[in-house]
Amino acid sequence: MNPVIENYEFLSSITTQMRMAATDGQWDQLVELEKKCSLHVEIMKTQDTGNPPDEDTRLRKVQLIRQILADDAEIRYHTEPWVAQLQNIMHSTGQERRLQQTYSSQY
């Protein structure tokens, strides 16, 4: 099999696992898979020969990229509310800390 296609298929399998983890709210697993995904992307960059692929390879690569992007969109759909909630908590905690510092220094 073509090494380029093998790389994209492996990457697609990781993003599918990431999508499932995000759907199930398995945040720790999602973080670990994201690290694995990033590492694989870096490896793929070093292996890029720049040679134009044949038509079958190009079509399969496009198909895999579309699947990866669809997984990414669903991952964001599930994680964006979680990230917004974390940001709100952090913002509230920061405000509470400033209030405590302000009023504790007056007494």
N, C-alpha and C positions, 0 to 999 in steps of 0.2 A: 504494500500500500504506500501511497505518497506520504512522505514525512510531514508535509505542510497540512494535509488533510488530517493526519493522525493528531497533530498538535491542536488543530481547531476542534476535532471531535473530543479530545481530552478536555479542552477548555469549556466546551459546551456541556460536558458531563459535570464539571465543577459548578458552572452557573445553574444547572438544573438542580443540583444538590443545594446550592445557595437559595434558590427560589423556594424549594421545599422547606428549608430551615426557616426562612422568613415567614412563609405561610403558617408554619406551626409555632411561630414565636420562639424558636430556639436560637436566641441571640448569641450565646457563646459559640455554638456550632457555626453560626453564620460568620462570626468574626474569624474563626479558624479557617473556614473555607475561603474567605476573602483574602487572607494571607496567602493561602495556597494558590489562589487565582492570580494574585499579583506576581508571585514568584514565577508562575508558569508563563505569564505574559512577558516578563523580563527575559526568560529563556527563549521564548519565541522570537523576540526582537534580535537576539544574537544569532539566531539560525536563519534569519531572512536573507535569502540569496539575491533578491531583487529580480530574479528571472521571471518573465511572464509565464503564468501557468497555461496548460492546455485547456481547451474549452470545458471538458468534463470536470477537471480540477477546479476551474474558476466557478462553475455553476454550483458545485458542492460546497466550496468555500463561502459563496454568497448565501447559500441555504443555511449553513452553520452560523454565519455571522448574524443572520436574521433571527435565528433561534436564540443566540446569545443576547441580542438586543431585546427580544421579547422577555426573556428571563430577567434581564436587568430592569426593564420597566415594571415587571411585577414585584421584584425585590424592592424597588423604590416605593411602590404603592403600599407595601406592607411596612417598610421601615420609616418612611417620612413622618407618620403620626407618632411613632415611638421616639424618633429624634426630636420632634417638636415638644413632646412631653418632657423629655430630658432637659431640653433648653429652658422650658418654663420652670422646672424644678431648680435648675442651676441659677436662673435669674432670681427666683424667689429666695433661694438660700443666700445669694449675694446681697439682696436687699435686707434680709433679716440680719445678716452679719453687720452691715453698715449701721442699721438702727441700733443694734446692741452696742457697737463701738461708740456711737454718738451718745447714747444715753448712759452707758456705763462710765464714760469719761467725765460726765457731769456730776457724778455722785461719789 
